[in-house]
Amino acid sequence: MAEPANQLLVVSNLKGGYHRKEIIHGIDFSIGKGELVCVIGANGCGKTTLVKTILGLLKPFVGTIEVNGQDAAKLTVRERAQHFAYIPQLRTPPFSFKVADVVLLGRTPYINRLSVVSDEDRAIALRSLEMLSIADLALRSYSHLSGGQQQLILIARALAQQPDILVMDEPTASLDFGNQHAVLSSMRSLVDSGTSVLMVTHDPGHAFFCADRVLAMRDGALIADGSPQDVITAETMYEVYGVNMQIIEAETVSGQKTRACIPLP
């Protein structure tokens, strides 16, 4: 858990689901400033339900969600959008927007009722692109970019919201290996600069690559919360996925140690 003075998101005894069916049961965790937390688990274990409840798309049955010291249940839609930014799986809009215009959509929670985009809004959008080293794409058509570039644009749009926390649900699900690496590397760089991220992933290897902490879910409950090395073990992965795995450790050419999960026959 993050230190109390450093907690941006605090989830306490959270229960929720759809209609009267409870999907997530008594979830407790926190995220600190500049921390990347991965949520892993099998299909149907409640990961997306957890994300939707945190974002306010689903009303919790029981429990509380606090963001930056405020009760999320008392926030307006506009206020919530100033605290949380959501980065979905890759999606192409029906119209061919310029990249700069897609990123400017992130300023919607701050634009006045006359929908006037200010010079400050444009400057913030440009800085968001610069943070990801993709400002050269500003005048390109979003729909004509590669999958990896499009996902980076969605991340830039989220950064333009200037939120407390970026929430990502399988952000690399439709990307090839190279583009997955580019997106995850960018997320790690943002976290190192102080951004906080909650990311759902199916791949435990992503957690080894970029996470500070891992939350493992099974049947709607958290069964582990800790560092990738402590949570992603052969025993826990079998409990989560029902698959025998071996955790291997290797040394990169730069001398850093890395780990990976290898499914066993």
Buried (B, 14 or more C-beta within 10 A) or exposed (E): EBEEEEBBBBBBEBBBBEEEEBBBBBBEBBBBBBBBBBBBBBEEBBBBBBBBBBBBEBEBBEBEBBBBEBEBEEBEEEBBBBBBBBBBBBEEEEEEBBBBBBBBBBBBBBBEEEEEBEEEBBEBBBBBBEBBEBBEBBEBEBEEBEBBBBBBBBBBBBBBBBBBBBBBBBBBBBBEEEBBBBBBEBBBBBBEEEBBBBBBBBBBBBBBBBBBBBBBBBEBBBBBBBEBBEBBBBEBBEEBBEEEBEBEEEEEEEEEEEBBBEEEE
